[in-house]
Amino acid sequence: MPTILLVEDDPNLGQLVQEYLIMKGYPTDRVTDGNQGLQKFMAGAYDLCIFDVMMPKKDGFTLAKEVRMAQREVPIIFLTAKSMQEDTIQGFKVGADDYVTKPFSMEELLLRIQAILRRYQRLTDATEPTTYKIGSFSFDYPHQLLSRSAESENELQPQKLTSKESELLKLLAQNLNQPVSRSFALKMVWGDDSYFNARSMDVYVTKLRKYLKDDTSVQLVNVHGEGFKLIA
């Protein structure tokens, strides 16, 4: 059965929703703030996320943006006491698949979950790619190989990447032409954003720039105050 991540700061409602979903056959993990939610998401494999909007430490909209950067295809439902139109619009802008206003019935929530999962099931064959096109480069993530396409002027031998290089390049390729924050990249690839890991990441960024330098249309740039952006 699909596994669900529930992030809800109200302990009573959170427990009620978790127990109901488990009773209906959906394994459900629950945490109570946005930071815990991101950590749980990165450590697990979830088929659907349910986020409260107003939460301590990190609100649901911010959490959804970071989850979308890591895995664009996972469906997200927002739970909120807000009913203003602009809040609903903001939720869909950050990638929500549905928006449920409190109070709600458990049956309604379950039906919405089932409808979304059916829709995503039909898109299974069009989910996350295993090969990424970056300018004249082709990045084979499962085999950790970076190569130039056949039509490039100077075709090079495929470059075998390390695991860390592959994970970092995948994250950047998934967010091509979009900034990726340093903290988020560190948490996704290294597990935490400590000073020593940050220095290590800078070394890997330099290595990736070296691998990509043969295509002048591809750039891995620093974004002041944010992090990095892979441009192609």
N, C-alpha and C positions, 0 to 999 in steps of 0.2 A: 504493500500500500504506500501511496505517497507520504513522505515525511514533511511535517509542517514546523516552521519556526514562528513562535508567538512572542512578541515583545510588547508587554502591557504592564504599566507601572501600578495599576490598581490590583492589589493582590487577590481581592475577592473575585472580581470579574475575570482576572487572568486564570485563576484556578478553575473557575466555573467553565470557561471556554476550553481550557486544556482537558479537563475531565470529560466534557461532552464529546470533543473530537476524538479522544482516545476510545471512548465508548462506541463511537461510530466507526472505529477501525482505522483511524488516522494517527499514527505515532506523532506526538507533538512535544517539542521541547519549548520551555518557557523561561524567559528572563525578564527583568523589570526595568532596564534602562537601555538607552541607545548604544552606549559603549559596550555593554555586555552583549547586546544584540549583534554588533559587528563582529566581535570576537567569536561568538557562537556560530555565526554564519560562515566565517572563514575556516573554522575548525571542522565544520560538518558538511553534509551534502543534503540540501533541502529542495523539495519540489515546489514549495509555496511558502511565502512569508506573509504574516499578518502583523502590521505595525500600528500601535497607537500613535497619534500625531503629537500630543503634548506629553513629553516625557522628560525626566531629569537627565542632565549631562549631555544628551544629544536628542534632538527632536526627530520624529518619524520621517520628515521630509529629508533631512540631512542624511539619516541612516539609509533611506531609499536611494539617494544619489550615490552613496558609496557602494552599496550593494550592486547597483546598476553598472558601476565602473568595473566591478569584479566579475559579474556574470549577468549579461544583459537579458538573458532569456527567462530567468526565474520570475514567476508571477508574484505580484505584491498587492495585498488588500490593506487599505487603511481603515482603522477604527478611530472614530473621533466623536467628541460631543459637539463639535462645531458643525454648523449647517450653512454657513455663509457661502455664497457662490464662489467668491474668490479663493476660498480655502480648497474647495473642490477642484477648481481649475489648477491651482498650484499642485495639488496631489497628482493630477493626471500629467502635468508638465514634467514632473520628476520621475514618471514612469509607472504610476499606479495602474493596475488592471481593474480595480473596483474600489468603491468608497462606501463604507457602511457607517451611518450616523447612529450614535447611541441615543436612547436605548434601542436595542434590536433583539429580535428573537433568535434563538440558537438555530431553529429550523431554517430561517432566512439565510443566516451566515453559511450554513452547511450547503444549501442550494447554490449559493454564489460560488463557494469553493468548488463544488462539483462541476459547475458550468465552466469555470476558468480552466480547471484541470482537463476537461474534455477538449476544450479549444487548444490548449497547449499540446495535448497528445496528438492532435492532428498535424501539429507542426514539428513533430519529433524528427522527421527527416531533414528539416531545415534548421537545425539547432547549431550550436557553436562549431565553427569550422576547425579542422585540424591543420590546415595550411593557410597562411596569411600572405597576401600580396603587399609588398612594401616597395613602391617604385619598381625598379627592375629586379628586385630581390624576391625570392620565394622562401618563406620560413616554414619548414616542416616541423611543427611543434612536437608530435609524438616521437620523432627520430632525432630531434634537437639539431637539425641541419639548416643552415642558411646558405642559399645558393643564388647565383645570378640566372635570370631567365635566358633562354636560348637566343632571343633576339638582341640581347645586349652586345655592345661592341667588343668588350673584353670579358668573355665568359670565364669565370674563375672556378677553381675546385671548390666543392661545397665545404663550408666552414662548420666543423663540429663544435657545438656549444656545450658549455657546462650546464648543469641543472639550474643554477642560479641565473646564468645568462639567459637561458630559455624561458624561465618563469618571468623574468623582468621584461624581456622582449615581447612575450605574449601579452603581458599587461599593457604595455605601450601600444602594441598593434591592435588590441581590442579597443583602445581609445585613440585611434589614429586621428591626428590633427586636433586632439583635445588635451588640455592639461591634466596631468596626473600628479597629485600632491606627494611630496616626499614622505610624509607620515603614512599616507595610505599605502604607497608602494612598499615601504619598509614593513608594515604590518602584514601585507599580503605575501611578500616573498621571504622576509627574514623572521617574521613572527612578532617583532616588536620594533619600536622606533628609537632604540638606544643610540647614544653617540657613536659607539664603536660600529654598530651596524650601519649607521649613516655614512661613516667613512668608507666602509666596505662597499656600500652601494655606489659611491662616487667612483670607485675603481672599476666597477662593472659597467657603469655608464660610459666611462672612457673607453673600455674595451669594445662596447657595442658601437660607439662612434667610429672606431678604427675599422670594424668589420663593414660598416655601411658607407665609408668615405668614397668608395669607387663610383657611387651614384650621386652626382651633385644635386639631384632633385630631392634627395632624402636628407633630412637633418634631424638630429636629436638635440634639442635646444633646452637651455635652462629658462624657466619662467620665473621671473623675480617674485618672491613672496609666495609662490605656489609649489613649484617642483619642476617637472620636465614635460616636454611635449615632443612626440615623434611626428614629424611633418613629412608628407609625401604628396 
